[in-house]
Amino acid sequence: MILVKSHGFTLIELLVVISIIAILSVIGMVTFTTVQNNARINATKASLDAVYKAIEQQRILQQKVLKDITGSVCTFCSCDFPLEGECLTRFHNTFVTSLKMESIPKDGWGDPIWLNENENEPQSAGDSPCSTKDQIGSGHLTPPFRYIPFYLCPN
């Protein structure tokens, strides 16, 4: 009887290799997703910092609180995304015209940074004008907004 030597892999060997490739793929996907999310968060923070610097610059140049610079008490209020019509105009006027930025700043997910101009605006009767601060933010961060230090009111 002559034995013929078979060339190739057994079913078990193929399953082991496929399993290892699948495990490595899952690890790679999780790592990639984490890195991508961290990059988006860092891009959002950089956009918030750019908006904050633009606000500070215009406050110094114009000697006004933010709502007097932008002409609005809440740029993002009652706006849905993507921006269209009156909301797009309001965002453009706030960021490009009033704050002298090149374009409407976006977060790492491509959504516009929002702005809520509150300083010197009492929330209800009897409140101090210094009871609320201006806010900039993104719906993708936790917390979703960052307070801007007071301009007129003591911090």
ZIRA-V446880 format. One record per residue. N is the residue number from 1. SS is DSSP state (h for helix, s for strand, l for the rest). D_FIRST is the distance of its C-alpha to the first C-alpha in Angstrom with 2 decimals. Layout:
BEGIN
N|SS|D_FIRST ; N|SS|D_FIRST
END
This chain:
BEGIN
1|l|0.00 ; 2|l|3.79 ; 3|l|6.54 ; 4|l|9.72 ; 5|l|12.86 ; 6|l|15.53 ; 7|l|19.08 ; 8|l|21.96 ; 9|l|23.74 ; 10|l|23.22 ; 11|h|25.94 ; 12|h|27.47 ; 13|h|27.83 ; 14|h|29.56 ; 15|h|31.86 ; 16|h|32.86 ; 17|h|33.79 ; 18|h|35.71 ; 19|h|37.53 ; 20|h|38.59 ; 21|h|39.88 ; 22|h|41.79 ; 23|h|43.40 ; 24|h|44.46 ; 25|h|45.89 ; 26|h|47.98 ; 27|h|49.31 ; 28|h|50.19 ; 29|h|51.98 ; 30|h|54.02 ; 31|h|55.02 ; 32|h|55.95 ; 33|h|58.02 ; 34|h|59.85 ; 35|h|60.63 ; 36|h|61.79 ; 37|h|64.03 ; 38|h|65.54 ; 39|h|66.26 ; 40|h|68.03 ; 41|h|70.08 ; 42|h|71.08 ; 43|h|72.03 ; 44|h|74.15 ; 45|h|75.88 ; 46|h|76.61 ; 47|h|78.15 ; 48|h|80.25 ; 49|h|81.45 ; 50|h|82.42 ; 51|h|84.39 ; 52|h|86.06 ; 53|h|87.12 ; 54|h|88.48 ; 55|h|90.44 ; 56|h|91.88 ; 57|h|92.87 ; 58|h|94.70 ; 59|h|96.38 ; 60|h|97.79 ; 61|h|98.85 ; 62|h|100.40 ; 63|l|101.57 ; 64|l|100.47 ; 65|l|98.17 ; 66|h|94.97 ; 67|h|96.19 ; 68|h|99.17 ; 69|h|96.95 ; 70|h|94.54 ; 71|l|97.12 ; 72|l|94.82 ; 73|l|94.47 ; 74|l|90.82 ; 75|l|88.89 ; 76|l|85.77 ; 77|l|87.48 ; 78|l|86.84 ; 79|l|84.29 ; 80|l|80.82 ; 81|l|77.99 ; 82|l|77.33 ; 83|l|80.90 ; 84|l|82.88 ; 85|h|86.51 ; 86|h|89.11 ; 87|h|86.61 ; 88|h|85.15 ; 89|h|88.71 ; 90|h|89.60 ; 91|h|86.57 ; 92|h|87.29 ; 93|h|90.96 ; 94|h|90.14 ; 95|h|87.51 ; 96|h|88.32 ; 97|h|92.07 ; 98|h|93.25 ; 99|l|90.78 ; 100|l|90.32 ; 101|l|86.50 ; 102|l|84.55 ; 103|l|82.85 ; 104|l|82.21 ; 105|l|79.96 ; 106|s|76.61 ; 107|l|74.37 ; 108|l|70.70 ; 109|l|69.76 ; 110|l|72.15 ; 111|l|74.89 ; 112|s|78.48 ; 113|l|79.95 ; 114|s|82.70 ; 115|s|86.15 ; 116|s|88.65 ; 117|l|92.11 ; 118|l|93.82 ; 119|l|96.11 ; 120|l|99.77 ; 121|l|98.93 ; 122|l|99.93 ; 123|l|97.44 ; 124|l|100.16 ; 125|l|103.92 ; 126|l|105.01 ; 127|l|101.88 ; 128|l|102.35 ; 129|l|101.31 ; 130|l|99.17 ; 131|l|97.14 ; 132|l|94.16 ; 133|l|92.25 ; 134|s|90.70 ; 135|s|86.95 ; 136|s|84.13 ; 137|s|80.63 ; 138|l|77.37 ; 139|l|75.85 ; 140|l|72.55 ; 141|l|73.87 ; 142|l|74.64 ; 143|l|77.60 ; 144|l|78.00 ; 145|s|81.18 ; 146|s|82.89 ; 147|s|86.60 ; 148|s|88.72 ; 149|l|91.45 ; 150|l|94.93 ; 151|l|97.12 ; 152|l|100.58 ; 153|l|99.96 ; 154|l|99.38 ; 155|l|95.70
END
